[in-house]
Amino acid sequence: MARGTKQQLNEYELKRQEQIAKNQELLRSLALDAQQAGLAPSAPKPRSSTPAKRKPPVKKEKEEILPRRTSSRLRGIVADSEVAKRKAEEENIALQDAERAKRQRISDDLNLSDVVVAGQHWDQSGNFLKGVGPANPYERTFTAENVKDTTDKELRALREKMSGLQLWEGFEPSQIKITPERIYAMEFHPTADKALIFAGDKMGNLGLFDGTQNTPEVKAENAEDDEDDDEAEPAITTFKIHTRTISAMQFSLTESSSLFSSSYDSTIRRLDLNKGVAVEVYGPQDKTEDAPLSGLDVNTPNMVYFSTLDGGFGMHDVRAPPKNTGGTEIFQLSDKKIGGFSMHPIHTHFFATASLDRTMKLWDLRKITGKGDNRSPALLGEHESRLSVSHAAFNSAGQVATASYDDTVKVYDFNDCASWKAGAKLTENQMEPATIIPHNNQTGRWVTILRAQWQMNPQDGVQRFCIGNMNRFVDVYTSKGEQLAQLGGDGITAVPAVARFHPTMDWIAAGTASGKLCFWQ
């Protein structure tokens, strides 16, 4: 029995081995056919003793981050509610706007040689922004050589005069700390008898500097009177008149003892220098309302004009009782911040605004149309810059100077505005700047925004303005864009960003982010 079983197993084993051999042959045949057809994987390459070089990683372009959808459930919005529908619509619009912004481009040709440009930065090679670059402390872009090479006799005389202004001899700027915090606004008292300079800072402090009490002659007299006195200090007095940033200041044209100031605390105050009292002349009726003010103008008798950080422009009659809301009207002129505005000093129904929406706009208060929230003065015209416009300032000749983050100072000429009819629209050519001056206006986070400020009543009749320079100077230009001076000196350790002319005298004051005062006369 065992013997027969062994013989059967041997026959079975032989047949199984024979079948295995046939299967292997079939597999080899299939593999060969696949390799010839290019379907089989290639044979592995033999390893090399030298390590293979890695291919450099492929740089992926950073994709623009688009608005992302968020869960309504996590935000507490009930499904199928009106809020959910509105949220979905807003997100869809945001996505469409983002895609449209990616594709937006300028189709028209830009010929820079067609732009009227004045100043030292333009050359015939067409380099529009020659000389405009990153701030380089103490590097001059206008020197004594520029004055010496001036061929026009009148211009040369004016350049020599303005470039001859010297820092006040009493103390170095690093020793004159007029305010505790960063300076945002400055103003001269209109008197020509002595230099009285006011500065407003970030925390609502008002500093007063008396430039006559520390002249060399006065200091010498004081030293003779009392040789044991401690080292003299600048004559500075500080008041706390606002709770937040003082954004602008201006003296009354009829009362030289009244200094008006606007603030981010939403109020306007009048400081009576004779009484030493600061009275609130405007503020929201709701004490909890937060409406920061960015600008101020009190050239018109009994009226106070102001601008707001949310795009509003207001007019307030100071004769109205404090609780009478009829004395105030506010127009919404922009969806974005109005950084500054200015009323025409003679034709006070005209005013210009500068906005974060990149425009300088000209308005006429003689014609106000619309109802309710849509009421507004007549918009005569506008000019758009490449980037936001920081400030707009009128001079007595009807010219407006603006400073923009596109690194330009533009001067617009509206000297024929007396003949304009109420609400008459201006053409695009009338709204084009007469002069464009390349100028580095990139102040960043820690330096107060640069603003072009006119000398309101120059004694020689030549219209000129001053503006801070990021290289730690103050630049002076004519309305034609001709640079007159670049004022500096020892002891200036920061950018004198907030620069201001005396109304009639050739005196210039400038303030820094550390609350220091620079004063040239």
Steps between C-alpha positions, in 0.01 A plus 500: 500500500773742596699402197209581258440834667867600454485415129183711457661799678802480273281516191303788652819684591637458149185644346503798745862583421421478131209744542716747697759498223233577240366792709845655546565473126170676435589781743841553340335522161247760623773711662708499182201614294423784746859621498509512121176699501648751750256406776739333741701704753861566401766302673652675803829681433807376683591712803787741462766555760458881464181648639257638241448876492162616616300717268429847637147533633258667264390838634129528515348840445323626806131498435299803597293434807135547417215544745412163652160370583434439866248280672171672575434247776824596679409867466154441649303571182183297451475314170261645239472825696522847345834551674639181344382603155651846537827350623518268198437791264771711666753218477415444135547872425832502689626207294396670176668828604822315586505328163425829323784673688744230387412563138480879514752684285563840342418496133595856402858602413676714761736755346685660790654766277151648456482574873612846608774441754708761679782474749843347516392140443399516133749454218471475122562126506146457629596368844190628678596374847868585486621566854197343671609196693526357851573740782871559556550711814693823449550448125414824321315515170526880480833664581686830491616406151141503379463854633831611348413359157165685481505735201173683571598795723169526686480128563863491613442786745196321644692173528785674680252663736310182589809278511654754737248420775680358804396284790411699808813565706344464843504119518553207268184324375583195711464721809165658407238243596184697444254208552523168689392288200515501120408831338203495261422871453685833527404866480669840534335785686443769231698766687825609333646642822615164633490132415220322685468141379223256594517122450235232553599138569360149485352503851324837483777709655555856378853638528586872486853616417608862549798569279573841651565391855810299416688720254874542570438856620229400747705206626799731553286742699363219713851371562608845623198524729567169671821314440383214726202403281489145366553440131230677300225306324278593203192703589234233448153468651284189451122472529273197479204628298384180326481134596627371164714613204489869404457477123499868398525854643422847369485853640190712455538774238306746715629405846874430513463375857269213396657172392263235364597130507338182368561155641442129462290530816225637266508856636614849399626732773581870511791596722483857628861601558402802707279302737690172481176307442425240230128488419329229296331662200395181324441138598248225416175526695543138601798501735569135422521559123848447356552727196871595483572831327784523248491866395389849601440842341379818673564760227128579469352721778275310744547173309716199576562244226643155566566163339477151649690176469191325362466730196276770643515878464325717756406863550411639842367844594670597826213739579255212540428383857705191599196269497354636176574241230371743238831683518687202354477322166719211391529375140629156407742584219705181485478134595857519628706722727537869420856566610479875466312788339533874451262791437592766246623787723320766290211321327404293804218313328762294312686221678726212402518155659768231489399141559616145543299424185794656305318817399523874546152646461379858467161599647266801499284582804287748304302211358391217731267237357340175609289398797578338831824303503547571129536878545839630389671807353551515124799296384678719246765247401755248616846374418613146576854406602658158486492466880327672791514879536594615850407867510374792290592861580376824336715813480380859455559483122250217453756220465469164673800291607462130574739233624439143388639156572588471130807708602385825346399847611244642257400865458161580341417849374145634556584872491201573275247353743347844572326486161354152547124462523357315799537126451659531155681182397868523412659320210765231537762745374401753768548231767846396377791610722703793368816372670614158622802476729654158572536467878551204735183484712543144638474583869415151621347425837709710736524833315210746473360537146677768293287800401575795274420821692495846338627830635164674497614863458859515369636856517665480156187353336673177391278202583702227676446200724703274726486124552699256711776295336562135595876565496450721810460836329218737413452584130376837377347541151325770299156439352678435167693210653833682525687387810617792712670328793566179685526593867695288747758537775673337794292331766218380271478133596163412340287594199351852547178375344252765614624823337329839517566851365433817698216685321715805412857452627757268343497275805446125480425261786497120475423224748620141532360170623689544828329833574807709412486841332717627213478875442663699217500880473 
